[in-house]
Amino acid sequence: MIKRLLANRTSVVCLFVLLVVSLMGAFAPFLAPHDPNLADVINSLMPMSLEYPLGTDHLGRCIYSRLLFGIRTTLYYSLLTMVVTAFVGALIGILSGYCRGKVDALIQRACEVMLSFPYEIIVLSIVGMMGPGITNIIVANFIAKLAWYVRIVRSSVISFNHQNYILYSRTVKTPQRFIFAKHIAPNIAAEVMILATLDLGWIILSISTLSFLGLGVQPPTPEWGAMLSDAKEVLFSHPEQMIIPGVAIMLVVACANLLGDSLRDMFDPRAEKNPC
């Protein structure tokens, strides 16, 4: 699996970019030249220089420092949301697809209710009821995306239930825990990983969009969407202040989507059967 991943140039480049960005966020206190929340109105809207690599915003805060610390908010919370949603969704999907019966029917009716609403409407509704804040954004994205994982994993589990090795394991009274761990989980791992990687870009956009609208991360916490919101006040006089966080969001989302597409091309068996 790792060899196939490294053999794909697109996946390697995207992984490298995401890894570099993640490391920059982890070492932000050492890389940032200034306190990201330190306001200095005397030095507001300063151009790029050695002291301020990307200039300063309308409050005199270092844009480069805020961009680095914004990785922790934008990317790290998106990764946390993705991992939790994929893990919980996979567990419920396995339970639904393997047990069937009333349990499966109950779970599927709940999923159908959730999938009947657009993703953005669910997120905005939950955040609107719970109020702004990064915790509420994570909860909203978790609820909005959970049903997708449950349905996809359930479909995979049902298809694998009819495989000969699964039927044989049941015939010889193999423990359910062993069947889950050795047969079902490895088969759906690649599919869940592909879906989670593709969802990462959507979650980043969701967090950034809600922060841009004032419903997400609250000031003065640095976040790329919030930086876009601050920069819109000086869009025509200093457009670079909006371009910088915008390019950062675009780069990370593009890498996540391209990585997900590459993983799907490599590990999706249907793609191998239908190369066209």
C-alpha positions in Angstrom: 0.0 0.0 0.0 2.8 2.4 0.9 4.8 1.5 -2.2 1.8 2.2 -4.4 1.3 5.6 -2.6 4.9 6.6 -3.1 4.8 5.6 -6.7 2.2 8.2 -7.5 3.8 11.6 -8.0 0.6 13.6 -7.3 0.0 11.9 -4.0 3.7 12.4 -3.0 3.6 16.1 -3.8 0.3 16.6 -2.0 1.4 14.6 1.1 4.7 16.6 1.2 2.8 20.0 1.0 0.4 19.0 3.7 3.2 17.6 5.9 5.2 20.8 5.5 2.2 23.0 6.4 1.4 20.8 9.4 5.0 21.1 10.7 4.9 24.8 10.2 1.9 25.0 12.4 3.4 22.7 15.0 6.5 24.9 15.2 4.7 28.2 14.8 6.0 29.6 18.2 9.5 29.2 16.9 8.9 30.3 13.3 6.7 33.3 14.0 8.7 36.5 14.4 5.9 38.2 16.4 3.0 37.5 18.7 0.1 36.8 16.3 -2.4 38.7 18.6 -0.1 41.7 19.4 -1.8 44.8 18.0 0.4 47.8 17.1 -1.7 50.4 15.3 1.4 52.6 14.7 2.7 49.9 12.4 -0.7 49.1 10.8 -0.8 48.2 7.1 3.0 48.0 6.8 4.4 46.5 3.5 6.5 43.3 3.4 9.9 43.6 5.0 12.4 41.6 6.9 10.7 42.4 10.2 7.2 41.7 8.8 7.7 39.1 6.0 4.0 39.5 4.8 3.3 42.9 6.2 0.8 43.9 8.9 -2.9 44.1 9.0 -5.2 47.0 9.9 -4.4 46.5 13.6 -0.6 46.2 13.1 -0.5 42.5 13.7 2.1 40.4 11.8 0.3 38.6 8.9 3.0 36.0 8.7 2.7 35.1 12.3 -1.1 35.0 12.2 -0.9 32.8 9.1 1.4 30.3 10.9 -0.7 30.1 14.0 -3.9 29.9 11.8 -2.7 26.5 10.6 -3.4 25.2 14.1 -7.0 26.4 13.9 -7.8 25.8 10.3 -6.0 22.6 9.5 -5.6 20.9 12.9 -9.3 21.2 13.8 -10.3 20.1 10.3 -8.1 17.0 10.8 -9.6 16.3 14.2 -13.1 16.6 12.8 -12.3 14.3 9.9 -10.7 11.6 12.1 -13.5 11.6 14.7 -16.3 11.6 12.0 -14.6 8.8 10.0 -14.0 6.6 13.0 -17.5 6.9 14.5 -19.1 6.7 11.1 -17.2 3.5 10.3 -18.1 1.9 13.6 -21.8 2.7 13.1 -21.7 1.6 9.5 -20.1 -1.7 10.4 -22.7 -2.3 13.1 -25.5 -1.5 10.7 -24.2 -3.6 7.8 -23.2 -6.6 9.9 -26.1 -6.9 12.3 -28.9 -5.9 9.9 -32.5 -6.3 11.2 -34.1 -3.7 13.4 -30.8 -2.1 14.3 -29.9 -1.5 10.6 -33.4 -0.2 9.9 -33.3 2.3 12.7 -29.8 3.6 11.7 -30.8 3.9 8.1 -33.9 5.9 8.8 -31.9 8.3 10.8 -29.3 8.6 8.0 -32.1 9.2 5.5 -33.4 12.1 7.6 -29.9 13.6 7.8 -29.2 13.1 4.0 -32.4 14.8 3.0 -31.0 18.1 4.0 -28.1 19.8 2.2 -24.7 19.7 4.1 -24.4 23.5 4.3 -28.0 23.9 5.7 -27.3 21.4 8.5 -24.0 23.1 9.5 -25.5 26.6 9.4 -28.6 25.5 11.4 -26.5 23.8 14.1 -24.1 26.6 14.4 -27.0 29.1 14.5 -28.7 27.2 17.3 -25.5 26.5 19.4 -23.8 29.8 18.7 -20.4 30.7 17.2 -17.2 28.9 18.3 -14.8 26.3 17.0 -16.4 23.6 19.2 -19.8 24.1 17.7 -18.3 24.1 14.2 -16.7 20.7 14.9 -20.0 19.3 16.2 -21.9 20.7 13.3 -19.6 19.2 10.7 -19.5 15.9 12.6 -23.3 15.6 12.5 -23.6 16.7 8.9 -21.0 14.3 7.6 -21.7 11.2 9.8 -24.5 9.8 7.7 -22.3 9.7 4.6 -19.7 7.5 6.3 -22.4 5.3 7.8 -24.1 4.6 4.4 -20.9 4.0 2.5 -19.3 1.7 5.1 -22.6 -0.2 5.5 -22.8 -0.8 1.7 -19.2 -2.1 1.8 -19.9 -4.4 4.7 -23.0 -5.8 3.1 -21.0 -6.6 -0.1 -18.2 -8.3 2.0 -20.7 -10.3 4.1 -21.3 -12.6 1.1 -17.7 -13.3 0.5 -16.7 -17.0 0.9 -14.1 -16.3 3.6 -16.7 -14.5 5.7 -19.3 -17.2 5.2 -16.7 -19.8 6.1 -15.7 -17.9 9.3 -19.3 -17.9 10.4 -19.7 -21.6 9.6 -16.8 -22.6 11.8 -18.0 -20.4 14.7 -15.2 -17.8 14.4 -15.6 -15.1 17.1 -17.3 -12.0 15.9 -14.4 -9.9 17.2 -12.0 -11.8 14.9 -14.2 -11.3 11.9 -14.5 -7.6 12.5 -10.7 -7.1 13.1 -9.3 -9.4 10.5 -11.8 -9.5 7.6 -14.2 -6.5 7.6 -12.1 -3.6 9.0 -9.1 -4.1 6.6 -11.4 -4.3 3.6 -13.2 -1.0 4.3 -10.1 0.9 5.6 -9.0 2.1 2.2 -12.5 3.3 1.3 -12.9 5.2 4.5 -9.4 6.7 4.1 -10.3 8.0 0.6 -13.6 9.5 1.7 -12.0 11.1 4.7 -9.2 12.7 2.7 -11.7 14.1 0.2 -13.8 15.4 3.1 -10.8 17.2 4.6 -11.1 20.0 2.0 -14.8 20.5 2.6 -14.2 20.8 6.4 -11.5 23.3 5.9 -13.8 25.4 3.7 -16.6 25.0 6.2 -14.5 26.3 9.1 -13.0 29.1 7.0 -16.4 30.1 5.6 -18.1 30.2 9.0 -15.2 32.2 10.5 -15.4 34.6 7.5 -19.1 35.1 8.4 -18.3 35.7 12.0 -19.9 32.4 13.1 -16.7 30.4 13.6 -13.5 31.1 15.4 -13.8 34.3 17.3 -11.2 37.2 17.5 -8.4 37.5 18.3 -7.7 33.8 17.6 -5.8 33.6 14.2 -7.7 31.7 11.6 -7.5 31.9 7.8 -11.2 32.6 7.2 -11.2 35.2 9.9 -8.1 36.8 8.3 -10.1 37.0 5.0 -12.9 38.7 6.9 -10.5 41.3 8.4 -8.8 41.9 5.1 -12.1 42.7 3.2 -12.1 46.1 4.9 -8.9 47.1 2.9 -9.6 45.0 -0.2 -9.0 47.7 -2.7 -6.2 49.6 -1.0 -4.2 46.5 0.2 -5.5 43.5 -1.8 -2.5 41.4 -0.8 -3.9 41.0 2.7 -6.8 39.0 1.3 -4.8 37.1 -1.3 -2.4 35.7 1.3 -4.9 33.7 3.4 -7.0 33.0 0.3 -4.0 31.3 -1.4 -3.2 29.3 1.8 -6.8 28.0 1.9 -6.8 27.2 -1.8 -3.4 25.4 -1.6 -4.3 23.1 1.3 -7.8 22.3 0.0 -6.4 21.6 -3.5 -3.8 19.2 -2.0 -6.4 17.4 0.1 -8.7 16.9 -2.9 -5.9 15.8 -5.2 -4.6 13.4 -2.6 -8.1 12.0 -2.2 -8.5 11.6 -6.0 -5.1 9.9 -6.2 -5.9 7.5 -3.4 -9.2 6.6 -5.1 -7.5 5.9 -8.4 -5.0 3.7 -6.6 -7.1 1.7 -4.2 -10.7 1.7 -5.7 -11.1 -1.7 -7.3 -13.9 -0.3 -9.5 -11.4 2.2 -11.0 -9.2 -0.7 -12.0 -12.0 -2.5 -13.8 -13.1 0.6 -15.6 -9.9 2.6 -16.4 -11.8 4.8 -18.9 
